């Protein structure tokens, strides 16, 4: 028996089109921060530069060498988009092992260790277990001796030892730079593979594989954990000792990729967003890494004028520059035909679900730039020969908004019937405005807020690009609080890393903050971060706080949900003693990943402005490049710092009942 269906319940395809048209703008995003963020491509735009990068990747594999290449040009020219395309080329058919790194915020001294952690985190897909089906495990599988890899069963101890010997000799035996560090790395890689292989066959857990990932990432292992990886019986915690050891891990990974028939590629996007001290540390490390690595391509991108400024001022040493910029690819502006292709590609993706709707199909047939309009583009680019890709996207975003307004005013069907693509730019926008137009602060705030959301979306698409890390988190918080210190309306007067004592190598806290109080005294707040799977390391961090002879008035212990506190018996005891101080003196805060991402996004947006790579749209169709201080001022206007749970705790919460003392940090 048939039932009548209300016409209102049947989705009208044209109504669906107008609903989406009013909600979305395919030109809203005008920049890329990760490989997944630039999926709409035009092959002819910077196609030669992409071919050049592919050629370098094939060269380092063919000649088994290390090469550094710099991709540069003006802001908005398409550098990040090119790197995203290159990484996708690498991922297609597993052509190369490609790691995309963006907004590295670790302290200069520990920046190489954080780079390594990002690389390992990506190679294991951000996993904490089930490692067998990961890029790292697949690479080892292609390198281990064939009898073991193809046996199908579990190897005996003698077979495993023999396979380990052949694996290490194959991997590093012919490396003139290979030493004890390289052989140790190769052995840990083999034990990682063996553990993951056995775990895949339900022969037990992957405990050794998890330990190997932590050690390869630069984290400490307890003595008993190190012993499980064949490191003897150390009497103290074990970790990669220095930058030379970190260099060895990356060099061995490059050799591992070569045996699998692929180059290893590290793409450092927008390095000019970093502080000068960070750039100095990064470039010196990359200089050594390229020198010592075989089968490694390092691609660095940034705004050309900023990178040259760093070289001229000595922030980047000439010797380091000659290695990381062994060759340079300068991206040029695109022609008007390419600009049209770029807009058509975005429109095609948006219109794909509606190409069978008769009214839409007819308009697209008449004008491939519907609903922007070919005549509109011709008038917009009159007198121009070439433009930045970002210019084309910015103009299209404005045009789309104007069309959305007309749909709201006229109604969808009336707009569609009377649509014309030949409106003049003067009819599109108000007349040009003065250098200080009314409402410019609101526009800046909207642009900054939008950029923060873009950064957050990028990290959520690719969480492996932001691994849990103490130093990166500590540097993010210190830098963001630094934007507030001494400013009117904030109680923070001063902040500094806690100094190590003679008796202990590590300080009790990562950061000590001095805050003013209403009666003129000073309140000290100490922050300690813990992100370790090692219960002994966690217990040691807690004990340091308890044993501090000059314990601050407030202590905040911070962990992250992806790496929660791992408490053994001693750790639980120490935590209970700290909690006994009272909530006004001690608090443990576990950050959600989204909260970590928000910290990263705030500083990444400031970094965009530092390199001159953040623009705001003004009335009259003009675009203003924002400076670092303008973005920081916008973050204050939006109250972004105090709204974040962790920053707000340190900036606002007086923790009533805490003692107040005169003087500075003890």
C-alpha positions in Angstrom: 0.0 0.0 0.0 1.4 3.3 -1.1 1.4 6.3 1.3 1.3 9.9 0.3 4.5 11.8 0.9 4.4 15.5 1.6 6.2 17.6 -1.0 7.9 19.4 1.8 9.7 16.2 2.8 11.3 15.7 -0.6 14.5 17.7 -0.8 14.4 20.2 -3.6 18.0 20.0 -5.2 17.9 23.7 -5.9 16.8 24.5 -2.4 19.7 22.4 -1.1 22.1 24.3 -3.4 20.9 27.7 -2.0 21.1 26.4 1.6 24.7 25.4 1.1 25.5 28.5 -1.0 24.4 30.7 2.0 26.3 28.7 4.6 29.7 28.1 2.8 32.3 30.0 0.9 34.7 27.9 -1.1 37.2 30.8 -1.1 37.2 31.4 2.7 40.5 29.5 3.2 43.3 31.3 1.3 46.2 29.5 2.8 47.5 25.9 3.6 49.2 24.7 6.8 49.3 20.9 6.2 49.3 18.4 3.3 45.5 17.7 3.7 44.6 21.4 3.5 45.4 22.0 -0.1 43.5 19.3 -2.0 42.2 21.6 -4.7 45.1 21.9 -7.2 45.9 23.4 -10.6 48.7 21.4 -12.1 50.0 24.4 -14.1 50.5 26.6 -11.1 54.0 26.2 -9.8 54.1 22.9 -11.7 57.8 23.4 -12.6 58.7 24.0 -8.9 56.9 20.8 -8.0 58.8 18.9 -10.7 62.0 20.3 -9.3 61.2 19.1 -5.8 60.3 15.6 -7.2 63.6 15.7 -9.0 65.5 16.5 -5.8 63.8 13.6 -4.0 64.7 11.2 -6.7 68.3 12.5 -6.7 68.9 12.0 -3.0 67.7 8.4 -3.4 69.6 7.7 -6.6 72.9 9.3 -5.4 72.4 8.5 -1.7 73.2 12.0 -0.5 71.7 14.8 1.6 70.4 17.9 -0.1 68.8 21.1 1.3 66.4 23.2 -0.8 64.7 26.5 0.1 61.3 27.4 -1.3 60.7 31.1 -1.0 58.8 34.1 -2.4 56.5 36.8 -1.2 53.7 36.1 1.2 50.6 34.6 -0.4 52.5 33.2 -3.4 51.7 29.5 -2.7 54.7 28.1 -0.8 52.7 26.1 1.7 50.4 24.9 -1.0 53.4 23.7 -3.0 54.8 21.8 0.0 51.4 20.2 0.6 51.2 19.0 -3.0 54.8 17.6 -2.8 53.9 15.7 0.4 50.8 14.3 -1.3 53.0 13.2 -4.3 55.2 11.4 -1.8 52.3 9.6 -0.1 50.8 8.5 -3.4 52.0 5.0 -4.1 54.4 5.4 -1.1 57.0 7.2 -3.2 58.8 8.8 -0.3 58.7 9.1 3.4 57.6 12.7 3.9 57.2 14.5 7.2 55.5 18.0 7.2 56.6 20.2 10.1 54.8 23.5 11.0 54.9 25.9 14.0 57.7 24.2 15.9 57.7 26.0 19.3 60.2 24.1 21.4 63.0 26.0 23.2 66.1 26.5 21.1 68.2 24.1 23.1 65.7 21.3 22.8 64.4 22.1 19.3 66.3 19.2 17.6 64.8 16.7 20.1 61.3 18.0 19.3 61.9 17.7 15.6 62.9 14.1 16.1 59.8 13.5 18.2 57.6 14.9 15.4 59.3 12.7 12.8 58.9 9.5 14.9 55.3 10.5 15.8 54.4 10.8 12.1 56.2 7.6 11.1 54.1 5.6 13.6 50.9 7.5 12.7 50.6 9.0 16.2 49.8 5.6 17.6 50.7 4.3 21.1 50.2 0.6 20.0 49.4 -1.6 17.0 52.5 -0.5 15.2 52.9 -3.2 12.6 50.8 -1.4 9.9 52.7 1.9 10.2 55.2 3.6 7.8 58.1 2.9 10.1 57.3 -0.8 10.5 56.8 -1.2 6.8 60.2 0.3 6.1 61.9 -2.1 8.5 59.9 -5.0 7.1 61.5 -4.3 3.7 65.0 -4.2 5.1 65.2 -7.2 7.5 66.7 -10.3 6.0 64.3 -12.1 3.8 64.3 -15.5 5.5 63.0 -13.9 8.7 60.6 -11.5 7.1 59.0 -14.2 5.0 59.1 -17.1 7.4 55.6 -16.6 8.5 56.2 -18.0 12.0 57.9 -16.6 15.1 61.7 -16.6 15.0 63.7 -18.4 17.7 66.2 -16.5 19.7 69.2 -17.7 17.5 67.3 -16.7 14.3 66.5 -13.3 15.8 70.1 -12.6 16.8 71.3 -13.6 13.3 68.7 -11.4 11.7 69.6 -8.5 14.0 73.2 -8.8 13.0 72.5 -8.8 9.3 69.9 -6.0 9.7 72.4 -3.7 11.5 75.2 -4.4 9.0 72.9 -3.8 6.1 71.6 -0.6 7.5 74.7 1.1 8.9 77.7 -1.1 8.2 78.7 0.9 5.2 78.1 4.3 6.7 81.3 6.2 7.2 79.6 8.3 9.9 78.0 5.3 11.6 79.3 4.8 15.1 78.0 3.4 18.4 74.9 5.6 18.2 74.0 4.4 14.8 74.3 0.7 15.7 72.3 1.3 18.9 69.5 3.0 16.9 69.5 0.1 14.4 69.2 -2.4 17.2 66.3 -0.5 18.8 64.6 -0.3 15.4 64.9 -4.1 15.0 63.5 -4.7 18.5 60.6 -2.4 17.7 59.9 -4.4 14.6 60.2 -7.8 16.3 57.8 -6.7 19.1 55.3 -5.2 16.6 55.6 -8.4 14.4 55.0 -10.7 17.4 52.1 -8.5 18.5 50.6 -8.7 15.1 50.6 -12.5 15.3 48.9 -12.4 18.7 52.0 -13.7 20.4 51.9 -11.1 23.2 51.8 -7.4 23.8 53.9 -4.7 22.1 55.6 -3.5 25.3 59.0 -3.4 23.7 57.7 -1.6 20.6 56.2 1.2 22.8 59.5 1.5 24.7 61.4 1.7 21.4 59.1 4.5 20.1 59.7 6.5 23.3 63.5 6.1 23.2 63.6 6.8 19.4 61.6 10.0 20.1 64.2 11.2 22.6 62.3 10.4 25.8 63.8 8.9 28.9 63.5 5.2 29.8 63.8 3.8 33.3 66.7 1.4 33.8 64.5 -1.6 33.7 62.8 -0.4 30.6 66.1 0.2 28.9 67.2 -3.3 29.7 64.2 -4.7 27.8 65.7 -3.0 24.7 69.0 -4.7 25.1 70.8 -1.7 26.6 72.4 -3.7 29.4 71.6 -2.8 33.0 71.9 1.0 33.3 71.9 2.5 36.8 70.0 5.6 35.8 67.4 6.8 33.3 68.5 6.4 29.7 67.8 8.8 26.7 69.5 10.1 23.6 72.4 12.0 25.1 72.7 15.0 22.8 72.1 16.5 19.3 74.7 14.1 17.8 72.7 11.1 19.0 69.5 12.8 17.6 71.3 13.3 14.3 72.2 9.6 14.3 68.5 8.5 14.7 67.4 10.7 11.7 70.4 9.6 9.6 69.6 5.9 10.2 65.9 6.6 9.4 67.1 8.1 6.1 69.2 4.9 5.4 66.2 2.8 6.3 64.1 4.6 3.7 66.8 4.1 1.1 66.7 0.3 1.6 63.0 0.5 1.0 63.5 2.4 -2.3 62.3 5.7 -1.0 63.9 9.0 0.0 63.2 10.6 3.4 61.9 14.1 3.1 61.5 16.7 5.9 59.5 19.8 5.0 59.8 22.7 7.4 57.0 25.1 6.5 57.1 28.8 7.3 60.2 28.7 9.4 60.3 32.6 9.4 57.4 32.4 11.8 59.8 31.2 14.5 61.7 33.4 16.9 65.3 34.2 15.9 66.8 32.0 18.6 64.7 29.1 17.3 65.7 29.7 13.7 69.4 29.8 14.7 69.1 26.5 16.5 67.1 24.8 13.8 69.4 25.8 10.9 72.5 24.8 12.7 71.0 21.4 13.4 69.8 21.0 9.8 73.3 21.9 8.6 74.8 19.0 10.5 72.0 16.6 9.7 72.3 17.2 5.9 76.0 16.7 6.1 75.7 13.4 7.9 72.7 11.9 6.2 72.4 9.9 3.0 69.1 9.8 1.2 67.7 12.9 2.9 65.9 15.9 1.4 65.3 18.9 3.6 62.9 21.5 2.2 62.6 24.8 4.1 60.1 27.5 3.1 59.5 31.1 4.1 59.1 34.6 2.9 62.1 35.5 0.9 62.8 38.9 2.4 62.6 37.5 6.0 64.9 34.6 5.3 67.5 36.9 3.6 67.3 39.2 6.6 68.1 36.3 8.9 71.2 35.5 6.8 72.4 39.1 6.6 72.0 39.6 10.3 73.9 36.4 11.2 70.9 34.6 12.7 71.5 32.0 10.1 75.2 31.3 9.7 76.5 31.4 6.1 77.8 27.9 6.4 74.4 26.6 7.5 72.6 28.6 4.8 74.8 27.1 2.1 73.7 23.6 3.1 70.0 24.2 3.7 69.8 26.4 0.6 72.0 24.3 -1.6 69.4 25.3 -4.2 66.5 27.7 -4.0 63.1 27.7 -5.7 61.7 31.2 -6.0 57.9 31.1 -6.7 56.6 33.7 -9.1 53.2 35.3 -9.4 50.7 33.5 -11.6 49.2 34.6 -14.9 45.6 35.6 -15.3 44.8 32.4 -17.1 46.1 30.4 -14.2 44.2 32.5 -11.7 41.0 31.7 -13.6 41.9 28.0 -13.5 42.4 28.3 -9.7 38.9 29.8 -9.2 37.3 27.2 -11.6 38.9 24.4 -9.6 37.4 25.7 -6.3 34.0 26.2 -8.0 34.0 22.8 -9.5 34.5 21.1 -6.1 31.7 23.2 -4.6 29.3 22.6 -7.5 30.0 18.9 -8.0 26.9 17.7 -6.0 24.6 20.1 -8.1 25.9 19.6 -11.7 22.7 17.6 -12.6 20.4 20.4 -11.4 19.1 21.8 -14.6 19.1 25.5 -13.6 22.7 25.3 -12.2 23.9 23.2 -15.1 22.7 25.9 -17.5 24.4 28.7 -15.7 27.7 26.8 -15.5 27.5 26.0 -19.2 27.1 29.7 -20.0 29.9 30.8 -17.7 32.4 28.4 -16.1 33.0 31.0 -13.3 29.4 31.0 -12.2 28.4 32.4 -9.7 31.4 34.7 -9.8 31.3 35.6 -13.4 33.9 35.8 -16.2 33.2 39.5 -16.9 33.6 40.2 -13.2 37.1 38.6 -13.2 38.1 40.5 -16.3 37.2 43.8 -14.8 38.8 42.9 -11.5 42.1 42.1 -13.2 42.0 44.9 -15.8 45.5 46.3 -16.3 47.2 43.4 -14.5 49.5 40.8 -16.0 50.1 38.6 -13.0 48.9 38.2 -9.4 49.4 36.2 -6.3 47.2 33.1 -5.9 46.0 34.6 -2.6 44.8 37.8 -4.4 42.6 35.7 -6.7 41.1 33.9 -3.7 40.6 37.1 -1.7 38.7 38.8 -4.5 36.6 35.7 -5.1 35.8 35.5 -1.4 34.5 39.1 -1.5 32.5 38.4 -4.7 30.9 35.3 -3.2 29.9 37.2 -0.1 28.3 39.9 -2.2 26.3 37.2 -4.1 25.2 35.7 -0.8 23.9 39.1 0.2 21.9 39.4 -3.1 20.4 35.9 -2.6 19.2 36.9 0.9 17.8 40.1 -0.5 16.2 38.9 -3.8 15.5 35.3 -2.9 17.3 32.3 -4.6 15.2 31.8 -7.7 14.9 35.5 -8.5 18.7 35.9 -8.1 19.3 32.9 -10.3 17.0 34.1 -13.1 18.5 37.6 -13.1 22.1 36.6 -12.4 24.8 38.6 -14.3 28.5 38.2 -14.2 29.4 41.6 -15.5 29.0 43.9 -12.4 31.8 46.4 -12.0 34.1 46.3 -9.0 32.8 49.8 -8.1 29.4 48.3 -7.7 30.8 45.4 -5.7 32.4 47.4 -2.9 32.2 50.8 -1.2 34.6 53.5 -2.3 38.2 53.4 -1.0 38.6 54.3 2.6 41.2 56.3 4.5 44.2 54.7 6.1 42.4 54.4 9.4 38.9 53.3 8.4 36.1 53.0 11.0 35.7 49.4 12.2 39.2 48.3 11.2 39.8 46.7 14.6 36.7 44.6 14.2 37.9 43.4 10.9 41.3 42.6 12.3 39.7 40.6 15.1 37.5 38.7 12.7 40.6 37.8 10.6 42.6 36.8 13.6 39.8 34.6 14.9 39.3 33.0 11.5 43.1 32.2 11.3 43.0 30.6 14.7 40.1 28.4 13.7 42.0 27.4 10.5 45.0 26.4 12.6 42.9 24.4 15.0 41.2 22.6 12.1 44.6 21.8 10.6 45.8 20.2 13.8 42.6 18.2 14.3 43.0 16.9 10.7 46.5 15.8 11.5 47.0 15.3 15.2 50.2 13.4 14.6 51.8 16.7 13.8 51.5 17.9 17.4 52.8 15.1 19.6 52.6 15.3 23.4 55.8 17.0 24.5 56.8 18.8 27.7 59.2 21.2 26.1 56.9 22.3 23.3 54.0 22.8 25.7 56.3 24.7 28.1 57.6 27.0 25.4 54.1 27.7 24.1 52.8 28.7 27.6 55.9 30.8 28.3 55.7 32.6 25.0 51.9 33.3 25.3 52.2 34.5 28.9 55.0 36.7 27.7 52.5 38.6 25.5 50.7 39.5 28.7 53.5 40.2 31.2 53.6 43.9 32.2 50.5 44.8 30.3 47.8 46.8 31.9 44.9 44.7 33.1 47.1 41.6 33.8 48.6 40.6 37.1 51.7 38.9 35.6 54.8 41.1 36.2 57.6 38.7 35.3 58.1 35.1 34.2 61.3 33.1 33.8 62.3 29.4 33.6 63.3 28.0 36.9 67.1 27.7 37.3 68.7 24.3 38.0 70.3 23.9 41.4 73.8 22.6 42.1 72.4 19.5 43.8 70.0 18.5 41.0 70.5 18.7 37.2 66.8 19.4 36.6 64.9 22.3 38.3 61.7 21.6 40.3 59.6 23.7 37.9 59.6 24.7 34.3 58.4 28.2 34.8 58.0 30.6 37.8 55.6 33.5 37.4 55.6 36.7 39.6 52.2 38.3 39.9 51.2 41.5 41.6 48.5 41.6 44.2 46.2 44.4 45.4 48.3 45.3 48.4 51.5 45.5 46.4 53.0 42.2 47.4 54.2 39.5 45.0 52.7 36.1 44.5 54.8 33.3 42.9 53.3 30.6 40.8 55.3 27.7 39.6 54.4 25.4 36.7 55.6 21.9 36.1 54.8 19.8 33.1 54.8 16.0 33.0 54.4 14.0 29.9 56.1 10.7 30.5 55.1 7.0 30.4 57.8 6.3 32.9 56.4 6.1 36.5 59.9 6.7 37.9 60.3 9.9 35.9 56.8 11.1 37.0 57.7 10.3 40.7 61.0 12.2 40.4 59.2 15.3 39.0 56.8 15.2 42.0 59.6 14.7 44.5 61.5 17.7 43.2 58.6 19.9 44.0 58.2 18.5 47.5 61.9 18.9 48.2 62.1 22.5 47.0 63.4 24.6 49.9 61.8 27.8 48.5 58.5 26.4 47.5 56.3 29.0 45.7 52.9 30.1 47.0 51.2 28.2 44.2 52.1 25.1 42.2 50.4 24.0 39.1 51.1 20.5 37.7 50.1 20.1 34.0 49.7 17.0 32.0 48.0 16.2 28.7 45.2 13.7 28.1 47.2 11.7 25.5 49.9 11.2 28.0 48.2 11.1 31.5 50.1 10.8 34.7 51.6 7.3 35.1 51.9 6.9 38.8 53.7 4.1 40.6 53.6 3.6 44.3 56.0 6.4 45.0 54.3 8.7 42.5 51.0 8.2 44.3 52.6 9.0 47.6 54.2 12.2 46.4 51.0 13.3 44.7 49.0 12.8 47.9 51.6 14.9 49.8 51.3 17.7 47.3 47.5 17.6 47.4 47.7 17.8 51.1 49.0 21.3 50.7 45.4 22.3 49.8 43.7 23.4 46.6 44.8 26.9 47.2 48.5 25.8 47.1 48.6 22.9 44.6 46.5 21.9 41.6 46.8 19.2 38.9 45.4 20.2 35.5 45.1 17.7 32.7 44.8 19.5 29.3 42.5 18.1 26.7 44.1 17.8 23.3 41.9 20.6 22.0 43.2 22.9 24.7 46.8 22.0 23.6 45.8 22.7 20.0 44.3 26.1 21.0 47.7 27.1 22.5 49.4 26.1 19.4 47.0 28.0 17.2 47.3 31.2 19.2 51.1 31.3 18.8 51.0 30.1 15.2 48.8 33.1 14.3 51.3 35.5 16.0 54.0 33.7 14.0 52.1 34.3 10.7 52.1 38.0 11.5 55.8 38.0 12.5 56.7 36.9 8.9 54.2 39.3 7.3 52.1 36.4 6.1 48.7 37.4 7.6 46.4 39.9 5.9 43.1 41.5 6.7 40.4 42.6 4.2 39.4 46.3 4.6 36.5 48.1 3.1 37.1 49.1 -0.5 38.7 45.8 -1.4 42.1 46.6 0.1 44.2 44.1 2.1 46.4 45.1 5.0 49.3 43.1 6.2 49.2 42.6 10.0 52.2 43.0 12.2 53.0 40.9 15.3 51.9 43.6 17.8 48.6 44.1 15.9 47.8 40.4 16.2 48.8 40.3 19.9 46.6 43.4 20.5 43.7 41.7 18.8 44.1 38.6 21.0 43.9 40.9 24.0 40.8 42.6 22.7 39.2 39.2 22.2 40.4 38.1 25.7 41.9 35.0 24.1 44.5 34.5 26.8 42.3 34.6 29.8 39.6 32.5 28.1 42.0 29.6 27.8 41.7 27.3 30.9 45.4 27.0 31.5 46.4 30.6 30.7 43.4 31.9 32.5 44.4 30.0 35.7 47.9 31.6 35.5 46.7 35.1 34.6 43.5 35.5 36.7 42.9 33.0 39.4 44.2 34.3 42.7 43.7 30.9 44.3 42.1 32.6 47.4 43.8 31.6 50.7 47.3 31.4 49.2 49.9 33.3 51.2 51.3 36.5 49.8 54.9 37.3 50.3 57.1 40.4 49.7 60.0 40.3 47.2 60.8 38.4 44.0 61.3 34.8 43.0 63.3 33.0 45.6 
